[in-house]
Amino acid sequence: NMIYEIYKNILNKKQREKIFKFVKNNLTHVEGYPELQTENDMHLKDEMKDFIKAMIKYVEPYKITKCWALCSQGKFIGWHKHLNAKYSFVYYLINPGKAGTMFLIDEKYGEIEYAEGKENSLIKFEGYRTHSPPNTYGKTKRYTIAFDVV
């Protein structure tokens, strides 16, 4: 059973710069979340059209229901699942430390699977998978775009 899949070289440099600028200007403190993030309707924004178009081949036959960007600096986010999603995705936009995604494989024994988050790569996993970004203790800013599909 696959834990995750990784796809590389998702966007070109120009697309990444444009999306980064847009994402950065839309980050805010969202109630109940420890890091800066956007609202979860980013997939409906005109400025995200290139991004959404590039995601279609990874998403089909499903549809994006929520899409949000995050700027994390290693605060503890905690283990969680996306139970309303068939699959969840994380696109690593700017990630100098390559901090990826951790998956809790076995709660009883604390077994964790770690996926590296190279810039301009995309990770896909089932929504029921317990996961978390690693705590990097604030060394670098990590910009990601996450989305759920049904």
Buried (B, 14 or more C-beta within 10 A) or exposed (E): EEEBEBBEEBBEEEBBEBBBEBBBEBBEEBEEEEBBBBBBEBBEBEBBEBBBEBBEEBBEEEEBBBBBBBBBBBBEBEEEBBEEBBBBBBBBBBBEEBBBBBBBEEEEEEEBBEBEBBBBBBBBBBBEBEBBBBBBEEEBBBBBBBBBBE
